[in-house]
């Protein structure tokens, strides 16, 4: 079956309008941009990939942080997010003296373990600048609400990156799946403002 050029143009226009509408809905849901005023992170307990017990505030304090939501059993968006942070980590190689970090925070505290988190991070070549965090189960929903990081569907999270300043305050949210060089640039700028 062949389509006339006019029909193809109409179908193309309909596709673009649909995509534009979906983009507007996603942007409205995700609330990308500066967080004004900055919001202090909740002081919830967590465990890292090395089984170290700490709190979210303690983990985020003292340096600039780019944080993403994920879980180790995810096969849809989380591998893309792991690859994103791997590229960000590579772009940050020249900034070893800046106080910054990458944090992959699980949304599956009942299913994820430090060992599973360690294996997930290893798949993407995570170095010392990249930490995995598993929050306490009872605080997961308030944590997602704090970030505005919920999404519909089985993954329950967005592909956004959340930026925290050295006072553990949420200062910026990106759109879903930002470019790695943009994440590295924003994190470097935020880290350069940290007073050491």
Backbone as ProteinMPNN parsed JSONL, in Angstrom:
{"seq_chain_A": "XXXXXXXXXXXXXXXXXXXXXXXXXXXXXXXXXXXXXXXXXXXXXXXXXXXXXXXXXXXXXXXXXXXXXXXXXXXXXXXXXXXXXXXXXXXXXXXXXXXXXXXXXXXXXXXXXXXXXXXXXXXXXXXXXXXXXXXXXXXXXXXXXXXXXXXXXXXXXXXXXXXXXXXXXXXXXXXXXXXXXXXXXXXXXXXXXXXX", "coords_chain_A": {"N_chain_A": [[0.85, -1.17, 0.0], [0.62, 2.155, -0.894], [1.269, 5.52, 0.111], [0.101, 8.765, -0.452], [2.038, 11.812, -0.98], [0.761, 13.92, 0.359], [-0.809, 12.629, 2.273], [1.205, 11.359, 3.762], [2.489, 13.628, 4.801], [0.442, 14.649, 6.4], [0.167, 12.551, 8.264], [2.724, 12.65, 9.413], [2.623, 15.206, 10.592], [0.566, 14.766, 12.449], [1.814, 12.89, 14.114], [3.92, 14.469, 15.163], [2.435, 16.388, 16.576], [1.24, 14.771, 18.511], [3.519, 13.818, 19.886], [4.485, 16.265, 20.857], [2.448, 16.952, 22.627], [2.653, 14.846, 24.503], [5.206, 15.408, 25.474], [4.744, 17.89, 26.724], [2.989, 17.07, 28.766], [4.683, 15.34, 30.195], [6.683, 17.138, 31.007], [5.173, 18.827, 32.613], [4.498, 17.091, 34.657], [6.999, 16.283, 35.711], [8.333, 18.576, 36.601], [10.815, 20.111, 35.923], [13.793, 22.057, 36.458], [15.045, 24.919, 38.351], [14.902, 24.683, 41.908], [13.172, 26.588, 43.975], [12.432, 28.108, 46.977], [15.576, 26.418, 47.77], [15.267, 23.009, 48.906], [15.636, 21.257, 51.892], [17.011, 18.01, 52.261], [15.249, 15.083, 53.374], [15.852, 13.582, 56.564], [16.514, 10.651, 56.445], [17.139, 7.178, 57.113], [19.634, 5.117, 55.531], [21.354, 2.602, 53.581], [24.508, 1.978, 52.112], [26.135, 0.758, 49.065], [28.348, -0.497, 50.066], [27.511, -1.502, 52.435], [27.499, 0.338, 54.456], [25.963, 2.119, 57.018], [24.039, 5.036, 57.138], [22.679, 8.378, 56.939], [20.433, 10.07, 54.691], [20.825, 12.845, 54.645], [23.41, 13.068, 55.763], [24.895, 11.685, 53.821], [24.588, 13.367, 51.607], [25.654, 15.779, 52.422], [28.237, 18.324, 52.447], [29.292, 18.249, 49.891], [28.692, 18.709, 46.347], [25.993, 17.095, 44.705], [24.794, 14.828, 42.266], [21.916, 13.081, 41.774], [20.183, 10.101, 41.01], [17.23, 8.101, 40.477], [16.617, 4.618, 40.807], [16.517, 0.987, 40.437], [17.927, -2.202, 41.172], [16.86, -4.451, 39.899], [15.623, -3.545, 37.653], [14.914, -3.457, 34.211], [14.288, -1.738, 32.241], [14.392, 1.406, 32.199], [16.515, 1.828, 33.959], [19.084, 0.657, 33.199], [19.741, 2.491, 31.199], [19.993, 4.777, 32.714], [22.168, 4.037, 34.324], [24.161, 3.9, 32.357], [24.148, 6.579, 31.615], [25.141, 7.872, 33.984], [27.644, 6.645, 34.015], [28.847, 7.831, 31.799], [28.8, 10.473, 32.682], [30.492, 10.247, 34.902], [32.909, 9.657, 33.554], [33.253, 12.074, 32.204], [33.767, 13.693, 34.339], [36.299, 13.095, 35.147], [38.51, 14.814, 35.111], [38.052, 16.489, 37.213], [38.847, 15.828, 39.785], [39.539, 17.058, 42.184], [37.413, 18.534, 43.005], [34.645, 18.887, 45.284], [32.417, 16.64, 44.857], [29.802, 14.293, 43.931], [28.225, 11.331, 42.598], [25.084, 9.817, 42.982], [23.244, 6.911, 43.015], [20.107, 6.165, 43.797], [18.113, 3.742, 45.222], [14.767, 2.664, 44.487], [13.619, 0.478, 45.431], [13.694, -0.673, 48.218], [13.074, -3.043, 49.531], [13.74, -5.088, 47.835], [16.326, -4.583, 46.896], [19.739, -5.039, 47.795], [22.854, -4.384, 49.549], [24.838, -5.939, 48.23], [23.612, -6.5, 45.723], [23.367, -3.884, 44.79], [26.058, -3.167, 44.64], [26.902, -4.887, 42.586], [25.327, -3.909, 40.474], [26.335, -1.282, 40.186], [28.971, -1.938, 39.503], [28.643, -3.005, 36.949], [28.555, -0.737, 35.421], [30.975, 0.412, 35.751], [31.463, 1.952, 38.055], [33.21, 4.297, 40.003], [35.07, 5.665, 42.84], [33.723, 8.094, 43.138], [31.079, 7.599, 42.832], [28.212, 6.533, 44.375], [26.008, 4.041, 45.668], [22.762, 3.997, 47.054], [20.454, 2.771, 49.395], [17.416, 3.455, 50.554], [15.484, 3.518, 53.662], [12.611, 1.449, 53.801], [10.144, 2.388, 54.857], [10.229, 5.11, 54.443], [10.221, 5.584, 51.749], [8.025, 6.441, 50.027], [7.458, 9.144, 51.011], [9.982, 10.206, 50.343], [10.071, 9.99, 47.512], [7.948, 11.715, 46.977], [9.02, 14.108, 47.971], [11.062, 14.557, 46.107], [9.537, 14.831, 43.835], [9.619, 12.725, 42.126], [8.12, 10.613, 41.148], [6.639, 8.334, 38.833], [4.266, 7.024, 36.495], [3.492, 3.532, 36.027], [5.375, 0.381, 36.048], [8.019, 0.898, 36.876], [7.945, 3.179, 38.489], [9.402, 5.535, 38.762], [11.127, 8.5, 37.629], [13.276, 9.52, 34.877], [14.848, 11.563, 35.644], [17.52, 13.744, 36.823], [18.586, 14.748, 39.972], [19.782, 17.539, 41.666], [21.805, 18.362, 44.429], [22.964, 20.718, 46.806], [25.905, 21.466, 48.86], [24.822, 21.632, 51.358], [22.978, 19.688, 51.534], [20.633, 20.289, 50.19], [17.967, 20.223, 47.901], [18.353, 21.604, 44.798], [17.972, 21.697, 42.056], [16.189, 20.19, 39.356], [16.392, 18.041, 36.596], [15.08, 17.581, 33.243], [13.621, 14.485, 32.049], [16.08, 12.019, 31.399], [18.608, 13.606, 30.894], [21.337, 15.059, 28.984], [24.585, 13.602, 29.254], [26.877, 15.337, 29.28], [25.729, 17.725, 30.023], [24.81, 17.182, 32.618], [27.286, 16.732, 33.869], [28.428, 19.275, 33.55], [26.649, 20.943, 35.024], [26.915, 19.787, 37.58], [29.641, 20.212, 38.09], [29.701, 23.023, 38.113], [28.081, 23.505, 40.368], [29.625, 22.239, 42.343], [31.896, 23.835, 42.3], [31.18, 26.001, 43.76], [31.199, 25.237, 46.362], [32.318, 25.817, 49.577], [35.336, 25.052, 50.961]], "CA_chain_A": [[0.0, 0.0, 0.0], [1.414, 3.385, -0.959], [0.608, 6.71, 0.628], [0.414, 9.977, -1.209], [2.849, 12.764, -0.212], [-0.102, 14.705, 1.239], [-1.172, 11.762, 3.399], [2.408, 11.207, 4.596], [2.695, 14.897, 5.516], [-0.584, 14.732, 7.44], [0.537, 11.589, 9.3], [3.9, 13.197, 10.093], [2.158, 16.319, 11.43], [-0.179, 14.186, 13.57], [2.81, 12.306, 15.026], [4.615, 15.556, 15.866], [1.517, 16.993, 17.545], [1.103, 13.82, 19.61], [4.759, 13.865, 20.666], [4.546, 17.552, 21.561], [1.517, 16.864, 23.755], [3.248, 13.964, 25.501], [6.315, 16.157, 26.075], [4.193, 18.891, 27.653], [2.487, 16.358, 29.944], [5.834, 14.871, 30.972], [7.331, 18.299, 31.625], [4.304, 19.313, 33.689], [4.569, 16.138, 35.765], [8.332, 16.164, 36.277], [8.768, 19.836, 37.189], [12.243, 20.338, 35.736], [14.265, 23.418, 36.658], [15.551, 25.303, 39.672], [14.006, 24.517, 43.055], [13.262, 27.854, 44.702], [13.767, 28.056, 47.574], [16.102, 25.054, 47.89], [14.578, 22.212, 49.928], [16.51, 20.342, 52.619], [16.712, 16.583, 52.122], [14.765, 14.45, 54.599], [16.897, 12.873, 57.3], [16.096, 9.259, 56.528], [18.222, 6.198, 57.167], [19.906, 4.366, 54.31], [22.558, 1.783, 53.565], [25.201, 2.124, 50.828], [26.539, -0.499, 48.425], [29.387, -1.127, 50.896], [26.802, -1.867, 53.671], [27.665, 1.393, 55.461], [24.693, 2.726, 57.426], [24.139, 6.481, 57.31], [21.408, 9.033, 56.622], [20.462, 10.778, 53.414], [21.447, 14.159, 54.861], [24.856, 12.886, 55.946], [25.465, 11.296, 52.531], [24.551, 14.489, 50.668], [26.294, 16.981, 52.984], [29.654, 18.589, 52.258], [29.688, 18.244, 48.475], [27.611, 18.78, 45.364], [25.547, 15.743, 44.372], [23.806, 14.517, 41.23], [21.256, 11.87, 42.254], [19.171, 9.498, 40.139], [16.438, 7.023, 41.068], [16.775, 3.375, 40.051], [16.563, -0.219, 41.258], [18.837, -3.131, 40.505], [16.117, -5.414, 39.095], [14.982, -2.831, 36.543], [15.513, -3.732, 32.903], [13.782, -0.762, 31.266], [15.09, 2.701, 32.186], [17.686, 1.886, 34.852], [20.346, 0.506, 32.475], [20.02, 3.757, 30.512], [20.473, 5.693, 33.747], [23.518, 3.612, 34.676], [25.045, 4.343, 31.274], [24.221, 8.043, 31.721], [26.079, 8.239, 35.051], [28.983, 6.2, 33.602], [29.372, 8.889, 30.927], [29.039, 11.648, 33.533], [31.707, 9.943, 35.666], [34.052, 9.823, 32.647], [33.408, 13.512, 31.938], [34.236, 14.334, 35.573], [37.626, 12.572, 35.493], [39.455, 15.931, 35.295], [37.606, 17.333, 38.335], [39.028, 14.995, 40.98], [39.718, 17.858, 43.401], [36.157, 19.186, 43.374], [33.811, 18.1, 46.198], [31.186, 16.238, 44.171], [29.524, 12.859, 43.89], [27.049, 10.786, 41.923], [24.367, 8.876, 43.853], [22.131, 6.151, 42.455], [19.262, 5.844, 44.953], [17.14, 2.697, 44.92], [13.353, 2.834, 44.827], [13.166, -0.858, 45.83], [14.454, -1.027, 49.413], [12.784, -4.408, 49.97], [14.373, -6.023, 46.909], [17.746, -4.285, 46.696], [20.675, -5.282, 48.895], [24.16, -3.805, 49.231], [25.524, -6.777, 47.234], [22.979, -6.261, 44.419], [23.731, -2.522, 44.394], [27.467, -3.209, 44.266], [26.971, -5.531, 41.271], [24.745, -2.986, 39.49], [27.306, -0.208, 39.966], [30.141, -2.512, 38.823], [28.307, -3.141, 35.523], [28.757, 0.546, 34.757], [32.313, 0.903, 36.046], [31.406, 3.004, 39.078], [34.414, 4.542, 40.786], [34.851, 6.195, 44.187], [32.851, 9.277, 43.127], [29.711, 7.134, 42.571], [27.694, 5.748, 45.5], [24.657, 3.499, 45.617], [22.076, 4.196, 48.334], [19.179, 2.071, 49.543], [16.737, 4.105, 51.683], [14.586, 2.684, 54.459], [11.349, 1.218, 53.097], [9.047, 3.201, 55.401], [10.362, 6.507, 54.018], [10.336, 5.671, 50.296], [6.993, 7.288, 49.424], [7.743, 10.561, 51.275], [11.195, 10.572, 49.6], [9.671, 10.222, 46.12], [7.136, 12.934, 46.969], [9.95, 15.224, 48.16], [11.766, 14.785, 44.843], [8.616, 14.837, 42.695], [10.263, 11.754, 41.255], [7.237, 9.491, 40.825], [6.117, 8.199, 37.475], [3.322, 5.916, 36.362], [4.069, 2.322, 35.464], [6.029, -0.535, 36.979], [9.282, 1.421, 37.397], [7.561, 4.14, 39.523], [10.322, 6.66, 38.918], [11.449, 9.231, 36.412], [14.665, 9.488, 34.419], [15.442, 12.855, 35.981], [18.655, 13.834, 37.739], [18.297, 15.723, 41.021], [21.029, 18.133, 42.151], [21.818, 18.832, 45.809], [24.151, 21.489, 47.172], [26.679, 20.898, 49.971], [23.996, 21.645, 52.568], [21.986, 18.625, 51.325], [19.38, 20.911, 49.742], [17.6, 20.036, 46.504], [18.418, 22.915, 44.149], [17.665, 21.624, 40.626], [15.716, 18.941, 38.754], [16.477, 18.063, 35.136], [14.052, 16.837, 32.516], [13.987, 13.076, 31.94], [17.24, 11.612, 30.617], [19.421, 14.718, 30.401], [22.592, 14.683, 28.327], [25.659, 13.44, 30.236], [27.742, 16.519, 29.384], [24.974, 18.749, 30.754], [24.852, 16.794, 34.032], [28.658, 16.989, 34.332], [28.62, 20.732, 33.62], [25.877, 21.467, 36.154], [27.502, 19.3, 38.826], [30.915, 20.92, 38.257], [29.372, 24.397, 38.531], [27.59, 23.45, 41.745], [30.758, 21.88, 43.207], [32.868, 24.938, 42.356], [30.678, 26.978, 44.741], [31.322, 24.681, 47.709], [33.418, 26.392, 50.367], [36.016, 23.967, 51.685]], "C_chain_A": [[0.895, 1.232, 0.0], [0.579, 4.547, -0.463], [1.031, 7.897, -0.213], [1.276, 10.9, -0.355], [2.0, 13.591, 0.757], [-0.486, 13.892, 2.473], [0.017, 11.572, 4.338], [2.663, 12.467, 5.405], [1.687, 15.036, 6.65], [-0.264, 13.771, 8.589], [1.741, 12.083, 10.103], [3.495, 14.321, 11.041], [1.402, 15.792, 12.651], [0.774, 13.565, 14.592], [3.511, 13.389, 15.829], [3.713, 16.209, 16.908], [1.328, 16.081, 18.757], [2.334, 13.851, 20.5], [4.876, 15.165, 21.446], [3.623, 17.538, 22.772], [2.05, 15.983, 24.865], [4.386, 14.682, 26.211], [5.825, 17.186, 27.074], [3.669, 18.224, 28.922], [3.641, 15.881, 30.818], [6.507, 16.025, 31.677], [6.494, 18.819, 32.781], [4.392, 18.397, 34.9], [5.92, 16.205, 36.474], [8.855, 17.43, 36.922], [10.279, 20.009, 37.116], [12.564, 21.8, 35.981], [14.751, 23.656, 38.071], [14.48, 25.099, 40.735], [14.194, 25.747, 43.931], [12.126, 27.95, 45.711], [14.253, 26.61, 47.626], [15.444, 24.325, 49.061], [15.544, 21.22, 50.562], [16.06, 18.899, 52.489], [16.185, 16.018, 53.437], [15.888, 13.651, 55.258], [16.477, 11.428, 57.516], [17.303, 8.328, 56.509], [18.379, 5.521, 55.818], [21.137, 3.507, 54.52], [23.177, 1.922, 52.174], [25.565, 0.751, 50.263], [27.633, -1.209, 49.219], [28.837, -1.53, 52.271], [27.026, -0.856, 54.796], [26.301, 2.003, 55.752], [24.926, 4.204, 57.696], [22.749, 7.075, 57.112], [21.552, 9.755, 55.29], [21.152, 12.128, 53.579], [22.961, 14.05, 55.001], [25.534, 12.536, 54.62], [25.584, 12.491, 51.59], [25.31, 15.717, 51.158], [27.77, 17.074, 52.617], [30.143, 18.595, 50.833], [28.461, 18.358, 47.588], [27.283, 17.36, 44.91], [24.585, 15.764, 43.195], [23.23, 13.158, 41.61], [20.224, 11.412, 41.239], [18.446, 8.414, 40.913], [16.537, 5.794, 40.181], [16.468, 2.199, 40.971], [17.271, -1.305, 40.47], [18.124, -4.159, 39.627], [15.445, -4.811, 37.874], [15.695, -3.157, 35.233], [15.071, -2.726, 31.848], [14.636, 0.508, 31.262], [16.387, 2.7, 32.981], [19.014, 1.6, 34.155], [20.733, 1.777, 31.701], [20.572, 4.757, 31.518], [21.878, 5.331, 34.207], [24.524, 4.061, 33.63], [25.218, 5.859, 31.298], [25.241, 8.452, 32.779], [27.494, 7.757, 34.741], [29.632, 7.258, 32.711], [29.657, 10.164, 31.715], [30.33, 11.442, 34.322], [32.953, 10.134, 34.799], [34.317, 11.3, 32.371], [33.96, 14.251, 33.148], [35.661, 13.93, 35.948], [38.633, 13.683, 35.781], [39.111, 16.805, 36.503], [37.816, 16.644, 39.679], [39.186, 15.796, 42.268], [38.429, 18.555, 43.844], [35.334, 18.288, 44.301], [32.462, 17.768, 45.556], [31.032, 14.735, 44.214], [28.303, 12.573, 43.029], [26.409, 9.797, 42.892], [23.239, 8.236, 43.051], [21.322, 5.644, 43.641], [18.167, 4.864, 44.54], [15.717, 3.128, 45.283], [12.751, 1.487, 45.243], [13.936, -1.324, 47.068], [14.173, -2.434, 49.938], [13.477, -5.437, 49.086], [15.864, -5.801, 46.732], [18.545, -4.526, 47.973], [21.986, -4.579, 48.558], [24.906, -4.614, 48.159], [24.943, -6.556, 45.834], [23.339, -4.87, 43.896], [25.184, -2.473, 43.929], [27.626, -3.809, 42.866], [26.427, -4.609, 40.184], [25.731, -1.868, 39.166], [28.524, -0.716, 39.197], [29.889, -2.68, 37.326], [28.623, -1.874, 34.743], [30.109, 1.174, 35.092], [32.362, 2.005, 37.085], [32.713, 3.074, 39.859], [34.062, 5.141, 42.13], [33.904, 7.388, 44.246], [31.366, 8.894, 43.048], [29.269, 6.174, 43.674], [26.294, 5.233, 45.195], [24.029, 3.616, 46.993], [20.732, 3.48, 48.315], [18.482, 2.663, 50.764], [15.856, 3.127, 52.447], [13.214, 2.628, 53.785], [10.233, 2.144, 53.565], [9.085, 4.641, 54.91], [10.39, 6.671, 52.501], [9.294, 6.601, 49.683], [7.193, 8.765, 49.752], [8.983, 11.067, 50.524], [10.857, 10.868, 48.139], [8.816, 11.479, 46.001], [8.014, 14.176, 47.114], [10.637, 15.576, 46.836], [10.826, 15.133, 43.696], [9.126, 13.852, 41.66], [9.428, 10.547, 40.92], [6.862, 9.51, 39.351], [5.136, 7.037, 37.472], [4.054, 4.697, 35.813], [4.857, 1.525, 36.486], [7.325, 0.014, 37.576], [9.064, 2.454, 38.493], [8.514, 5.308, 39.688], [10.615, 7.303, 37.57], [12.906, 9.003, 36.031], [15.37, 10.799, 34.699], [16.72, 12.681, 36.797], [18.342, 14.983, 38.686], [19.622, 16.224, 41.588], [20.843, 18.685, 43.557], [23.085, 19.633, 46.042], [24.824, 20.856, 48.388], [25.936, 20.921, 51.3], [22.865, 20.615, 52.487], [20.622, 19.192, 50.956], [19.171, 20.635, 48.255], [17.534, 21.402, 45.841], [17.997, 22.887, 42.681], [17.177, 20.238, 40.262], [15.881, 19.072, 37.247], [15.197, 17.476, 34.541], [14.489, 15.369, 32.494], [15.171, 12.892, 30.999], [18.028, 12.783, 30.03], [20.69, 14.195, 29.728], [23.702, 14.596, 29.374], [26.543, 14.676, 30.39], [27.05, 17.653, 30.135], [24.978, 18.449, 32.257], [26.238, 17.092, 34.603], [28.904, 18.482, 34.495], [27.908, 21.32, 34.833], [26.481, 21.043, 37.493], [28.829, 20.005, 39.113], [30.677, 22.353, 38.715], [28.928, 24.434, 39.989], [28.739, 23.157, 42.72], [31.758, 23.022, 43.341], [32.437, 26.018, 43.35], [30.827, 26.501, 46.184], [32.539, 25.297, 48.392], [34.048, 25.275, 51.188], [36.907, 24.495, 52.778]], "O_chain_A": [[1.82, 1.334, 0.805], [-0.645, 4.562, -0.595], [2.185, 8.006, -0.627], [1.256, 10.792, 0.871], [2.457, 13.928, 1.849], [-0.486, 14.412, 3.589], [-0.136, 11.617, 5.558], [3.019, 12.382, 6.58], [2.037, 15.488, 7.74], [-0.409, 14.133, 9.757], [1.773, 11.95, 11.326], [3.975, 14.379, 12.173], [1.571, 16.305, 13.757], [0.565, 13.698, 15.798], [3.681, 13.252, 17.041], [4.169, 16.548, 18.0], [1.264, 16.553, 19.891], [2.218, 13.903, 21.724], [5.328, 15.156, 22.591], [3.979, 18.058, 23.83], [1.921, 16.321, 26.041], [4.517, 14.573, 27.431], [6.409, 17.346, 28.145], [3.871, 18.734, 30.024], [3.586, 16.003, 32.042], [6.871, 15.9, 32.847], [7.035, 19.21, 33.816], [4.363, 18.863, 36.039], [5.977, 16.187, 37.704], [9.77, 17.349, 37.742], [10.948, 20.048, 38.148], [11.733, 22.678, 35.749], [14.857, 22.733, 38.879], [13.295, 25.317, 40.486], [15.242, 25.927, 44.551], [10.959, 27.878, 45.324], [13.451, 25.68, 47.539], [15.106, 24.935, 50.075], [16.192, 20.439, 49.865], [14.871, 18.598, 52.594], [16.63, 16.434, 54.506], [16.763, 13.114, 54.579], [16.127, 11.03, 58.627], [18.352, 8.659, 55.956], [17.42, 5.366, 55.061], [21.865, 3.661, 55.501], [22.46, 1.978, 51.175], [25.336, -0.278, 50.898], [27.823, -2.414, 49.053], [29.607, -1.862, 53.171], [26.77, -1.16, 55.961], [25.569, 2.362, 54.83], [25.872, 4.584, 58.385], [21.754, 6.35, 57.117], [22.663, 10.015, 54.827], [21.973, 12.513, 52.745], [23.704, 14.844, 54.424], [26.622, 13.032, 54.329], [26.568, 12.615, 50.86], [25.583, 16.618, 50.364], [28.464, 16.065, 52.491], [31.305, 18.916, 50.584], [27.335, 18.13, 48.029], [28.175, 16.527, 44.749], [23.682, 16.598, 43.127], [23.974, 12.187, 41.752], [19.484, 12.22, 40.678], [18.975, 7.872, 41.883], [16.542, 5.902, 38.955], [16.19, 2.392, 42.154], [17.218, -1.322, 39.24], [18.731, -4.689, 38.696], [14.762, -5.52, 37.136], [16.924, -3.135, 35.159], [15.442, -2.852, 30.681], [15.51, 0.663, 30.409], [17.278, 3.501, 32.697], [20.006, 2.248, 34.487], [21.915, 2.092, 31.57], [21.507, 5.499, 31.215], [22.696, 6.217, 34.455], [25.606, 4.542, 33.964], [26.307, 6.366, 31.032], [26.109, 9.282, 32.513], [28.458, 8.395, 35.162], [30.82, 7.549, 32.848], [30.64, 10.855, 31.449], [31.164, 12.344, 34.406], [33.942, 10.707, 35.254], [35.47, 11.727, 32.312], [34.557, 15.318, 33.004], [36.177, 14.383, 36.969], [39.521, 13.506, 36.615], [39.823, 17.77, 36.78], [37.042, 16.859, 40.612], [38.981, 15.248, 43.351], [38.369, 19.107, 44.943], [35.321, 17.069, 44.13], [31.494, 18.516, 45.693], [31.979, 13.998, 44.491], [27.473, 13.444, 42.772], [27.109, 9.026, 43.548], [22.392, 8.926, 42.484], [21.789, 4.796, 44.402], [17.392, 5.132, 43.622], [15.498, 3.855, 46.252], [11.535, 1.361, 45.391], [14.737, -2.255, 46.987], [14.964, -2.963, 50.719], [13.772, -6.543, 49.541], [16.596, -6.748, 46.444], [18.081, -4.251, 49.079], [22.21, -4.215, 47.404], [25.537, -4.032, 47.277], [25.694, -6.437, 44.865], [23.587, -4.696, 42.703], [25.501, -1.815, 42.938], [28.398, -3.297, 42.055], [26.996, -4.53, 39.095], [25.938, -1.545, 37.996], [29.052, -0.012, 38.337], [30.806, -2.519, 36.52], [28.921, -1.928, 33.55], [30.359, 2.332, 34.755], [33.207, 2.897, 37.008], [33.247, 2.061, 40.311], [32.898, 5.135, 42.531], [33.337, 7.668, 45.302], [30.495, 9.754, 43.18], [29.883, 5.128, 43.878], [25.498, 5.91, 44.544], [24.693, 3.362, 47.998], [19.975, 3.571, 47.349], [18.9, 2.409, 51.893], [15.524, 2.051, 51.951], [12.722, 3.631, 53.267], [9.456, 2.634, 52.746], [8.065, 5.329, 54.956], [10.566, 7.786, 52.01], [9.65, 7.472, 48.89], [7.107, 9.59, 48.842], [9.028, 12.227, 50.115], [11.301, 11.876, 47.589], [8.944, 12.227, 45.032], [7.775, 15.185, 46.45], [10.774, 16.75, 46.493], [11.269, 15.674, 42.683], [9.071, 14.115, 40.458], [9.964, 9.542, 40.452], [6.782, 10.564, 38.719], [5.178, 6.172, 38.348], [5.116, 4.826, 35.204], [4.993, 1.931, 37.64], [7.694, -0.373, 38.685], [9.924, 2.598, 39.361], [8.43, 6.016, 40.692], [10.376, 6.715, 36.515], [13.667, 8.375, 36.768], [16.377, 11.116, 34.064], [16.969, 11.625, 37.379], [17.893, 16.05, 38.266], [20.487, 15.425, 41.948], [19.867, 19.378, 43.847], [24.153, 19.28, 45.543], [24.366, 19.829, 48.888], [26.374, 20.297, 52.266], [21.915, 20.661, 53.269], [19.587, 18.655, 51.351], [20.088, 20.795, 47.45], [16.76, 22.263, 46.26], [17.694, 23.935, 42.111], [17.671, 19.236, 40.778], [15.543, 20.11, 36.678], [14.349, 16.944, 35.257], [15.613, 15.053, 32.883], [15.252, 13.524, 29.946], [18.105, 12.934, 28.811], [21.06, 13.032, 29.89], [23.758, 15.424, 30.283], [26.92, 15.03, 31.507], [27.706, 18.45, 30.805], [25.13, 19.359, 33.073], [26.352, 17.643, 35.698], [29.522, 18.907, 35.471], [28.492, 22.102, 35.584], [26.551, 21.84, 38.428], [29.107, 20.357, 40.26], [31.372, 22.845, 39.603], [29.355, 25.301, 40.751], [28.814, 23.756, 43.793], [32.401, 23.162, 44.381], [33.248, 26.858, 43.738], [30.606, 27.269, 47.12], [33.643, 25.294, 47.848], [33.384, 24.635, 52.002], [37.55, 23.715, 53.481]]}, "name": "protein", "num_of_chains": 1, "seq": "XXXXXXXXXXXXXXXXXXXXXXXXXXXXXXXXXXXXXXXXXXXXXXXXXXXXXXXXXXXXXXXXXXXXXXXXXXXXXXXXXXXXXXXXXXXXXXXXXXXXXXXXXXXXXXXXXXXXXXXXXXXXXXXXXXXXXXXXXXXXXXXXXXXXXXXXXXXXXXXXXXXXXXXXXXXXXXXXXXXXXXXXXXXXXXXXXXXX"}
